[in-house]
Amino acid sequence: MNDFTYCSPTKFVFGCNVVDRTGEEMAAAGFGKVLLVYGQGSVVRNGVLDRVKASLDAAGVRYAEAGGARPNPEVNWVRDAIAIAREEQVDGMLAVGGGSVIDAAKATAFGVPYDGDVWDFFAKKQPITACLPIAVVLTIPAAGSEGSASCVISCDAENRKLGASGDIFRPKLAIMDPTLTFTLPAYQTAAGVTDMIAHVCERYFSGVGAVPVTDNIATGLVNALIDVAPRALEHPDDYDARATIMWAGTLAHNDIAGCGRSFVPTARAGGWESHAIQHEMSAHHPEIAHGAGLAVIMPAWMRYVWKSDPQRFLDFADEVFGIEPVEEEYCPRDEAIEDAVTAAIDELQAFFRSIGMPATLGDFGLTPDDIDPMIETLRMSKGEPFGAFQKLTMEDARAIYMSAF
């Protein structure tokens, strides 16, 4: 186990109908007037936003509004939200939604006290040194942004999708009510589960060997998600299944599944290769859901790199799928290992497909002609080589893209 620094300052309020305690919890946490950030309509249509507002009103917490944040949130929206927050003189953010809305609120929160352009933080021109406090009412479990030190924003003008990181913008408060997820579309539920599994795997395959405590947390999360996802899709109002998914999404990305797996104590574990490759897809094609893209890219990455550390993949195969290499006279050890690893990767992708996720880049309408533009922005975003489990060049990334058709 490597040295690590772990930070989790978020207060999680989890349970049935806790959304109606939002105002009470916000007031207790010291919020006086917040910018209420939400997406493109679902929380309005299903009444969640009205419940939140009623709770805020009852607790005397004032608010201004910034609605319309899209999936894969765009920096121009953030710039407009910063202007509203400054004009309204808010003292914090309240995001009501999923990862995109939360990331939009985070970017707004650290953009307000900064004199320059908020994109500077994502272009790595400036460190983030100040941030308004953030609270969350989670409605879409997926990104884990309600407890993470991550924020990802797109810039359509540049076809870029870049991330910022820092404990300074981990949310102060997260209201987590599984009943709010009963009406989620099946595709959105499945894409969220896929994203959670990818968050675990990015840390598990970090280039560091076995870390038993952390590894058992990681594979336990994957097993729990594989177990309950079909139940949630078949019975959308299964509270226990929805609660398991919601809490697993938080634990998959609040860094507990990476403790001891980083090469730098203060850094997040893993090279995040699959995320980097997928982010370029969403940057150039914002309509591609992040989790759905990962359902295609992560298995392709696994097949490309597993030989760099077969034992790590054998551990995953055994703990998640109960697959072990079968060495017999007619099947030597090397072949048995390859068969076991390949079978585990196939099982993972088969699970993604079973819950409605795409299997190839062609399922998104992409063609090989789309690869070169993504390679160019990937080079700008990550440099060369990049990654941790296996260092990748742009030609490696191209091969991974091409193998996913």
ZIZIFEN-V840770 format. One record per pair of residues at least 4 apart in sequence whose ideal C-beta (glycine too) atoms are under 7 Angstrom apart, sorted by the first residue. I is the first residue (numbers start at 1). GAP is how many residues later the second one is. If there is no record, write none. Layout:
BEGIN
i=I gap=GAP
i=I gap=GAP
END
This chain:
BEGIN
i=1 gap=210
i=1 gap=259
i=2 gap=206
i=2 gap=258
i=2 gap=259
i=2 gap=260
i=2 gap=261
i=3 gap=262
i=4 gap=255
i=4 gap=256
i=4 gap=258
i=4 gap=261
i=5 gap=260
i=5 gap=261
i=6 gap=249
i=6 gap=253
i=7 gap=160
i=7 gap=163
i=8 gap=139
i=8 gap=246
i=9 gap=161
i=9 gap=163
i=10 gap=137
i=10 gap=160
i=10 gap=161
i=10 gap=162
i=10 gap=163
i=10 gap=164
i=11 gap=161
i=11 gap=162
i=12 gap=162
i=12 gap=164
i=13 gap=5
i=13 gap=8
i=13 gap=12
i=13 gap=162
i=13 gap=163
i=14 gap=4
i=14 gap=162
i=14 gap=233
i=15 gap=162
i=16 gap=161
i=16 gap=163
i=16 gap=223
i=17 gap=160
i=17 gap=162
i=18 gap=157
i=18 gap=159
i=19 gap=29
i=19 gap=32
i=19 gap=33
i=19 gap=118
i=19 gap=156
i=19 gap=158
i=19 gap=161
i=20 gap=31
i=20 gap=35
i=21 gap=4
i=21 gap=34
i=22 gap=4
i=22 gap=30
i=22 gap=33
i=22 gap=34
i=22 gap=115
i=22 gap=153
i=23 gap=4
i=23 gap=32
i=23 gap=33
i=23 gap=35
i=23 gap=36
i=23 gap=38
i=24 gap=4
i=24 gap=35
i=25 gap=4
i=25 gap=148
i=25 gap=150
i=26 gap=5
i=26 gap=30
i=26 gap=33
i=26 gap=35
i=26 gap=68
i=26 gap=109
i=26 gap=147
i=27 gap=4
i=27 gap=32
i=27 gap=33
i=27 gap=34
i=29 gap=106
i=29 gap=143
i=29 gap=144
i=31 gap=30
i=31 gap=60
i=31 gap=61
i=31 gap=104
i=32 gap=29
i=32 gap=30
i=32 gap=59
i=33 gap=29
i=33 gap=30
i=33 gap=57
i=33 gap=58
i=34 gap=27
i=34 gap=29
i=34 gap=56
i=34 gap=58
i=34 gap=59
i=34 gap=60
i=35 gap=29
i=35 gap=31
i=35 gap=46
i=35 gap=49
i=35 gap=50
i=35 gap=53
i=35 gap=55
i=35 gap=58
i=35 gap=73
i=36 gap=27
i=36 gap=28
i=36 gap=29
i=36 gap=58
i=36 gap=60
i=37 gap=29
i=37 gap=32
i=37 gap=44
i=37 gap=56
i=37 gap=57
i=37 gap=58
i=37 gap=64
i=37 gap=67
i=37 gap=68
i=37 gap=71
i=38 gap=5
i=38 gap=11
i=38 gap=29
i=38 gap=31
i=38 gap=58
i=38 gap=59
i=38 gap=63
i=39 gap=4
i=39 gap=30
i=39 gap=58
i=39 gap=61
i=39 gap=62
i=40 gap=28
i=40 gap=30
i=41 gap=4
i=42 gap=4
i=43 gap=5
i=43 gap=6
i=43 gap=53
i=43 gap=54
i=43 gap=96
i=44 gap=5
i=46 gap=137
i=47 gap=4
i=48 gap=4
i=48 gap=48
i=48 gap=91
i=48 gap=132
i=49 gap=4
i=49 gap=47
i=50 gap=4
i=51 gap=4
i=52 gap=4
i=52 gap=44
i=52 gap=85
i=53 gap=4
i=54 gap=4
i=55 gap=4
i=56 gap=5
i=56 gap=7
i=63 gap=31
i=64 gap=20
i=64 gap=24
i=64 gap=26
i=66 gap=15
i=66 gap=18
i=68 gap=9
i=69 gap=4
i=69 gap=8
i=69 gap=31
i=69 gap=32
i=69 gap=35
i=70 gap=4
i=70 gap=30
i=71 gap=29
i=71 gap=218
i=72 gap=28
i=72 gap=82
i=72 gap=89
i=72 gap=210
i=72 gap=214
i=73 gap=4
i=73 gap=5
i=73 gap=27
i=73 gap=30
i=73 gap=31
i=73 gap=80
i=73 gap=81
i=74 gap=80
i=74 gap=82
i=75 gap=4
i=75 gap=43
i=75 gap=44
i=75 gap=78
i=75 gap=79
i=75 gap=80
i=76 gap=4
i=77 gap=4
i=77 gap=27
i=78 gap=4
i=78 gap=26
i=78 gap=29
i=78 gap=30
i=78 gap=33
i=78 gap=40
i=78 gap=75
i=79 gap=4
i=79 gap=39
i=80 gap=4
i=81 gap=4
i=81 gap=23
i=81 gap=27
i=82 gap=4
i=82 gap=26
i=82 gap=29
i=82 gap=30
i=82 gap=36
i=83 gap=4
i=84 gap=4
i=85 gap=5
i=85 gap=23
i=85 gap=27
i=86 gap=26
i=91 gap=41
i=92 gap=40
i=92 gap=41
i=92 gap=42
i=92 gap=43
i=93 gap=12
i=93 gap=15
i=93 gap=16
i=93 gap=39
i=93 gap=41
i=93 gap=42
i=94 gap=41
i=95 gap=6
i=95 gap=7
i=95 gap=10
i=95 gap=39
i=95 gap=41
i=96 gap=5
i=96 gap=41
i=96 gap=43
i=97 gap=4
i=97 gap=5
i=97 gap=42
i=97 gap=43
i=98 gap=4
i=98 gap=41
i=98 gap=42
i=98 gap=44
i=98 gap=45
i=99 gap=4
i=99 gap=41
i=99 gap=43
i=99 gap=44
i=99 gap=46
i=100 gap=4
i=101 gap=4
i=102 gap=4
i=102 gap=34
i=102 gap=43
i=102 gap=44
i=103 gap=4
i=103 gap=42
i=103 gap=48
i=103 gap=49
i=103 gap=50
i=104 gap=4
i=105 gap=4
i=105 gap=29
i=106 gap=4
i=106 gap=28
i=106 gap=45
i=106 gap=63
i=107 gap=4
i=107 gap=11
i=107 gap=44
i=107 gap=46
i=108 gap=4
i=109 gap=22
i=109 gap=23
i=109 gap=25
i=109 gap=60
i=110 gap=4
i=110 gap=11
i=110 gap=18
i=110 gap=20
i=110 gap=21
i=110 gap=59
i=111 gap=7
i=112 gap=20
i=113 gap=17
i=114 gap=4
i=116 gap=4
i=116 gap=10
i=119 gap=4
i=119 gap=36
i=120 gap=5
i=120 gap=6
i=121 gap=5
i=121 gap=7
i=121 gap=43
i=122 gap=31
i=122 gap=40
i=122 gap=42
i=123 gap=39
i=128 gap=36
i=128 gap=38
i=128 gap=40
i=128 gap=41
i=131 gap=37
i=131 gap=38
i=133 gap=39
i=134 gap=35
i=134 gap=37
i=134 gap=38
i=135 gap=36
i=135 gap=37
i=135 gap=38
i=136 gap=10
i=136 gap=35
i=136 gap=37
i=136 gap=38
i=136 gap=39
i=137 gap=38
i=138 gap=8
i=138 gap=36
i=138 gap=37
i=138 gap=38
i=138 gap=108
i=139 gap=41
i=139 gap=42
i=140 gap=44
i=140 gap=48
i=140 gap=52
i=141 gap=40
i=141 gap=51
i=141 gap=104
i=141 gap=105
i=141 gap=108
i=142 gap=49
i=142 gap=50
i=142 gap=53
i=142 gap=54
i=142 gap=107
i=142 gap=149
i=143 gap=52
i=143 gap=110
i=144 gap=4
i=144 gap=52
i=144 gap=55
i=144 gap=105
i=144 gap=106
i=144 gap=108
i=144 gap=109
i=144 gap=110
i=145 gap=5
i=146 gap=25
i=146 gap=28
i=146 gap=104
i=147 gap=23
i=147 gap=24
i=147 gap=27
i=147 gap=103
i=147 gap=107
i=148 gap=22
i=148 gap=105
i=148 gap=106
i=149 gap=16
i=149 gap=17
i=149 gap=18
i=149 gap=21
i=150 gap=13
i=150 gap=15
i=151 gap=12
i=151 gap=13
i=151 gap=18
i=152 gap=9
i=152 gap=11
i=153 gap=9
i=154 gap=6
i=154 gap=7
i=154 gap=129
i=154 gap=132
i=155 gap=5
i=159 gap=124
i=159 gap=125
i=159 gap=214
i=159 gap=218
i=160 gap=123
i=160 gap=217
i=160 gap=221
i=161 gap=118
i=161 gap=121
i=161 gap=122
i=162 gap=219
i=165 gap=103
i=176 gap=70
i=178 gap=61
i=178 gap=64
i=178 gap=65
i=178 gap=68
i=179 gap=60
i=181 gap=61
i=181 gap=65
i=182 gap=54
i=182 gap=55
i=182 gap=60
i=184 gap=4
i=184 gap=5
i=185 gap=4
i=186 gap=4
i=186 gap=47
i=186 gap=170
i=187 gap=4
i=187 gap=169
i=188 gap=4
i=189 gap=4
i=189 gap=43
i=189 gap=44
i=190 gap=4
i=190 gap=39
i=190 gap=43
i=190 gap=165
i=190 gap=166
i=190 gap=167
i=191 gap=4
i=191 gap=98
i=191 gap=100
i=191 gap=101
i=191 gap=166
i=192 gap=4
i=192 gap=57
i=192 gap=99
i=193 gap=4
i=193 gap=32
i=193 gap=36
i=193 gap=52
i=193 gap=162
i=194 gap=4
i=194 gap=97
i=194 gap=98
i=194 gap=100
i=194 gap=101
i=194 gap=158
i=194 gap=163
i=195 gap=4
i=195 gap=95
i=195 gap=96
i=195 gap=99
i=196 gap=4
i=196 gap=29
i=196 gap=52
i=196 gap=53
i=196 gap=56
i=197 gap=4
i=197 gap=25
i=197 gap=28
i=198 gap=4
i=198 gap=76
i=198 gap=96
i=198 gap=100
i=199 gap=53
i=199 gap=54
i=200 gap=4
i=200 gap=18
i=200 gap=21
i=200 gap=22
i=200 gap=52
i=200 gap=57
i=201 gap=4
i=201 gap=97
i=202 gap=68
i=202 gap=70
i=202 gap=72
i=202 gap=73
i=203 gap=15
i=203 gap=54
i=203 gap=55
i=203 gap=58
i=203 gap=66
i=203 gap=67
i=204 gap=11
i=204 gap=14
i=204 gap=112
i=205 gap=65
i=205 gap=107
i=205 gap=184
i=206 gap=52
i=206 gap=55
i=206 gap=56
i=206 gap=63
i=206 gap=64
i=206 gap=182
i=206 gap=183
i=207 gap=64
i=207 gap=181
i=207 gap=182
i=208 gap=53
i=210 gap=5
i=210 gap=105
i=211 gap=4
i=211 gap=49
i=211 gap=50
i=212 gap=4
i=213 gap=4
i=214 gap=4
i=214 gap=43
i=214 gap=44
i=214 gap=45
i=214 gap=46
i=214 gap=47
i=215 gap=4
i=216 gap=4
i=217 gap=4
i=217 gap=39
i=217 gap=40
i=218 gap=4
i=218 gap=39
i=219 gap=4
i=219 gap=97
i=219 gap=100
i=219 gap=101
i=220 gap=4
i=221 gap=4
i=221 gap=27
i=221 gap=30
i=221 gap=31
i=221 gap=36
i=222 gap=4
i=222 gap=98
i=223 gap=4
i=223 gap=97
i=224 gap=4
i=224 gap=20
i=224 gap=24
i=225 gap=4
i=225 gap=20
i=225 gap=23
i=226 gap=125
i=228 gap=4
i=228 gap=13
i=228 gap=16
i=228 gap=17
i=229 gap=4
i=229 gap=16
i=229 gap=126
i=230 gap=4
i=230 gap=125
i=231 gap=4
i=231 gap=7
i=231 gap=10
i=232 gap=4
i=232 gap=6
i=232 gap=9
i=232 gap=10
i=232 gap=13
i=233 gap=122
i=238 gap=4
i=239 gap=4
i=240 gap=4
i=241 gap=4
i=242 gap=4
i=243 gap=4
i=244 gap=4
i=245 gap=4
i=247 gap=4
i=248 gap=4
i=250 gap=4
i=251 gap=5
i=251 gap=6
i=252 gap=5
i=255 gap=4
i=255 gap=13
i=258 gap=4
i=258 gap=10
i=258 gap=11
i=258 gap=12
i=261 gap=8
i=262 gap=5
i=262 gap=6
i=262 gap=7
i=270 gap=118
i=271 gap=115
i=271 gap=116
i=271 gap=117
i=271 gap=118
i=272 gap=4
i=273 gap=4
i=273 gap=28
i=273 gap=114
i=273 gap=116
i=273 gap=119
i=274 gap=4
i=274 gap=20
i=274 gap=23
i=274 gap=24
i=274 gap=27
i=275 gap=4
i=276 gap=102
i=276 gap=105
i=276 gap=106
i=276 gap=110
i=277 gap=20
i=277 gap=24
i=277 gap=101
i=277 gap=120
i=277 gap=123
i=278 gap=4
i=278 gap=12
i=278 gap=15
i=278 gap=16
i=278 gap=19
i=279 gap=4
i=280 gap=4
i=280 gap=94
i=280 gap=97
i=280 gap=98
i=281 gap=4
i=281 gap=7
i=281 gap=12
i=281 gap=93
i=282 gap=4
i=282 gap=6
i=282 gap=8
i=282 gap=11
i=283 gap=94
i=284 gap=89
i=284 gap=90
i=285 gap=79
i=288 gap=4
i=288 gap=5
i=288 gap=76
i=289 gap=4
i=290 gap=4
i=291 gap=4
i=292 gap=65
i=292 gap=66
i=293 gap=4
i=294 gap=4
i=295 gap=57
i=295 gap=62
i=295 gap=63
i=296 gap=4
i=296 gap=62
i=296 gap=63
i=296 gap=64
i=296 gap=65
i=296 gap=108
i=297 gap=4
i=297 gap=107
i=298 gap=4
i=299 gap=4
i=299 gap=46
i=299 gap=49
i=299 gap=50
i=300 gap=4
i=300 gap=100
i=300 gap=103
i=300 gap=104
i=301 gap=4
i=301 gap=99
i=302 gap=4
i=302 gap=43
i=303 gap=42
i=303 gap=100
i=304 gap=95
i=304 gap=96
i=304 gap=99
i=305 gap=84
i=305 gap=85
i=306 gap=4
i=306 gap=7
i=306 gap=35
i=308 gap=81
i=308 gap=82
i=309 gap=80
i=310 gap=4
i=310 gap=27
i=310 gap=31
i=311 gap=4
i=312 gap=4
i=313 gap=4
i=313 gap=28
i=313 gap=31
i=314 gap=4
i=314 gap=11
i=314 gap=23
i=314 gap=26
i=314 gap=27
i=315 gap=4
i=316 gap=4
i=316 gap=28
i=317 gap=4
i=317 gap=6
i=317 gap=23
i=317 gap=24
i=317 gap=27
i=318 gap=4
i=318 gap=5
i=318 gap=6
i=321 gap=23
i=321 gap=26
i=323 gap=17
i=323 gap=20
i=323 gap=21
i=324 gap=16
i=325 gap=11
i=325 gap=12
i=325 gap=14
i=325 gap=15
i=326 gap=5
i=326 gap=10
i=327 gap=4
i=327 gap=6
i=327 gap=9
i=331 gap=4
i=331 gap=5
i=332 gap=4
i=333 gap=4
i=334 gap=4
i=335 gap=4
i=336 gap=4
i=337 gap=4
i=338 gap=4
i=339 gap=4
i=340 gap=4
i=341 gap=4
i=342 gap=4
i=343 gap=4
i=344 gap=4
i=345 gap=4
i=346 gap=4
i=347 gap=4
i=348 gap=4
i=349 gap=4
i=349 gap=10
i=350 gap=4
i=351 gap=4
i=352 gap=5
i=353 gap=4
i=353 gap=6
i=358 gap=5
i=358 gap=6
i=359 gap=4
i=360 gap=44
i=360 gap=45
i=361 gap=5
i=361 gap=40
i=361 gap=43
i=361 gap=44
i=362 gap=4
i=362 gap=43
i=366 gap=4
i=368 gap=34
i=368 gap=37
i=370 gap=4
i=371 gap=4
i=371 gap=27
i=371 gap=30
i=371 gap=31
i=372 gap=4
i=373 gap=4
i=374 gap=4
i=375 gap=4
i=375 gap=19
i=375 gap=22
i=375 gap=23
i=376 gap=4
i=377 gap=4
i=378 gap=4
i=378 gap=16
i=378 gap=19
i=379 gap=5
i=379 gap=15
i=382 gap=4
i=384 gap=9
i=384 gap=10
i=385 gap=6
i=385 gap=7
i=385 gap=8
i=386 gap=6
i=387 gap=4
i=387 gap=5
i=392 gap=4
i=392 gap=5
i=394 gap=4
i=395 gap=4
i=396 gap=4
i=397 gap=4
i=398 gap=4
i=399 gap=4
i=400 gap=4
END
